């Protein structure tokens, strides 16, 4: 059975468009693989269907491997993690003690909030500058700056 080159092109474009409808981010690689088989089928019209299918599988596998090894970001994005904001300095707006929670306001938002409920191991009066040492759930742990 002879498969025309344009069928691979239509099949590949259909898979890529299907990826727009079903955002699985997996069908795309098979669509690109099919589009890559189309020019090879055009250049070598005597290429059998099983060889074309093998090329499609090979191209799709290589593209998937390239995505996971090369194109994907290697480092995690640390801009929105608690570890990235440790050490920030804020102003204590409500006094805090060992057994009473206070409130601290930061100049720039920390993980989306400017003001945090805070705890400390020592008594710190309102109006003091404090340093963030940890985020524990939705509570900030602070020390005197």
Secondary structure, DSSP 4 states (H G I P E B T S, - for coil): ----HHHHHHHHHHHHHHHHHS--SSHHHHHHHHHHHHHHHHH-TT--HHHHHHHHHHHHHHHHHHIIIIIS-SS---TTSGGGGTT-EEEEEE-BBTTB-EEEEEEEEETTEEEEEEE-SS-B-TT-EEEEEEEETTEEEEEE-
